[in-house]
Structure formats: structure tokens, C-alpha cells
Amino acid sequence: MMAEYTLYCFAQSGNSYKAALMLSLCGADWEPRFVDYFNGETRTPAYRGDVNVMGEVPVLVHGGMQLSQSGVILDYLSERLGRFGWDNDAERREVLRWLLFDNHKFTSYTATYRFLRTFTDQGEGDAAKFFQARMKGAFGVAEAHLGTRAYVACGRPTIADLSLCGYMFFEDEFGIDWAEYPAIGAWLERLKAMPGWAHPYDMMPGHPLPRS
Ligand SMILES: N[C@@H](CCC(=O)N[C@@H](CS)C(=O)NCC(=O)O)C(=O)O
């Protein structure tokens, strides 16, 4: 029997993890569909034609729906599963504000720096140094914000927290010690304590990468 939700994903993808974590925390009936990103699957005409024209994971399939962009997937799941959403317009704006900050800066700089450092030989190059500095700038913003509250957007965890934490549990791979950012570190501990939490490498297929 097929699970209710299918998530196109791979273990190293923090963007996929955002959706996988949401499904897991909600106890949803879901299964991963492994995408062989490191061998070019997202660049194939079949993937771009049938799965996602943007050539990205995550993609969520549910009934007749096929959704991409982790923020849209999180919004859809919070509506379907009735968890981690907003209760009123002011909360909706706050959740969206942090989702957009995450997609533009927090996740994208971290993911790019971590990619260069972990999966290429460009980890010490100028591009890596640039993205590392941008990442640290975004961490500074989150550190200041989380210094005065337990969760990012509302007084409880929401999809904004699940989005922002997408890459954070790969901390060894981008060389950050949370002692430098104690409020982020404490927030991550709160998220880890939630029933259903697991590390991305334990939740999605494809880790470790085969030795080349
Ligand atoms: N804003 C997108 C970002 C998705 C994204 O960058 N996915 C990466 C993997 S983590 C990807 O599939 N990249 C494929 C490529 O660039 O070829 C989201 O939140 O879903």
C-alpha cells in the first residue's frame, strides 16, 4: 500500500528536511521517494517535465496534488494536518516574514556555503568565503531575534521554525559551534526535544554518499 504522502527528497537536502520534519512531527503517513541529485536526476528532462520544472526537491505528492517549494509544502501540510500554522492575520504575516527571510537568506546562504565546503573542493575559495560571511550575517539576525523569544514567529513552534531549522542540524558540515550563537543553540535544543524529531540523515534516504 502506498503511503498517503510521498516526498521527493534526499538525505543531504535541508530543504527536503523541512517537509520531512513536518510530516514526522505530525505523525503523518508518508514515504520518501529518493531523488538521485548527486547523479543529476533533478537536471533530467523527465524530472523537469514530470516532477518539477524548477529542477528542485522537495516535491510533495498527495492525492492529485504535486507541490514544490518547501514554504508552500509547509503551508499546505499545516492546513491539512492542523498543526504549526497561524491563528490570525497578524500571525500569518509574521510566519510569512520569517519564511521569506529563511528562503532568501538564512537557508540559501547556509546551504550554498555548506555545499561548497562539504561536497566540492571549493570550500576555501572566494565564493565560499562570501557565502560564509552572508551566512553569519543571517545567523546574527536570528540570534538577536531568538534572544528574546522561544520560537521564531509566534509563542509556539510554527512552520517558520521548521523552515529555518532545515540546515541547522548539519552544523558540523558548515563549521559552526552554537556557543557562538547561544540563542540559536537553545532554540535548536527545543526543536530536538519535540516528539517525532529526528536528524535529516535518519529521516531521508541517501546517506552516506557512496565513495567516489
Ligand atoms: N526555495 C526552495 C529551494 C529548494 C532547493 O534549493 N533544493 C535543492 C536541494 S536542497 C535542489 O533541489 N537543487 C537542485 C539543483 O539546484 O539542481 C525550497 O525551499 O524548496
The ligand as a Tripos MOL2 file, in Angstrom:
@<TRIPOS>MOLECULE
LIG
   20    19     1     0     0
SMALL
NO_CHARGES

@<TRIPOS>ATOM
      1 N1         13.4210   27.5110   -2.2140 N.3       1 LIG1
      2 C1         13.4250   26.1030   -2.4980 C.3       1 LIG1
      3 C2         14.8430   25.5950   -2.5570 C.3       1 LIG1
      4 C3         14.9270   24.1490   -2.9850 C.3       1 LIG1
      5 C4         16.3520   23.7300   -3.2910 C.2       1 LIG1
      6 O1         17.2570   24.5560   -3.4250 O.2       1 LIG1
      7 N2         16.5550   22.4150   -3.4140 N.am      1 LIG1
      8 C5         17.8500   21.8810   -3.7650 C.3       1 LIG1
      9 C6         18.2500   20.7440   -2.8670 C.3       1 LIG1
     10 S1         18.3000   21.2230   -1.1660 S.3       1 LIG1
     11 C7         17.7850   21.3130   -5.1560 C.2       1 LIG1
     12 O2         16.9290   20.5030   -5.4390 O.2       1 LIG1
     13 N3         18.6860   21.7310   -6.0530 N.am      1 LIG1
     14 C8         18.7280   21.1470   -7.3520 C.3       1 LIG1
     15 C9         19.5820   21.9420   -8.2890 C.2       1 LIG1
     16 O3         19.8930   23.0820   -7.9610 O.co2     1 LIG1
     17 O4         19.9070   21.3790   -9.3300 O.co2     1 LIG1
     18 C10        12.6040   25.3550   -1.4570 C.2       1 LIG1
     19 O5         12.5010   25.8820   -0.3570 O.co2     1 LIG1
     20 O6         12.0390   24.2890   -1.7390 O.co2     1 LIG1
@<TRIPOS>BOND
     1     1     2 1
     2     2     3 1
     3     2    18 1
     4     3     4 1
     5     4     5 1
     6     5     6 2
     7     5     7 1
     8     7     8 1
     9     8     9 1
    10     8    11 1
    11     9    10 1
    12    11    12 2
    13    11    13 1
    14    13    14 1
    15    14    15 1
    16    15    16 2
    17    15    17 1
    18    18    19 2
    19    18    20 1
@<TRIPOS>SUBSTRUCTURE
     1 LIG1         1 GROUP 0 **** ****
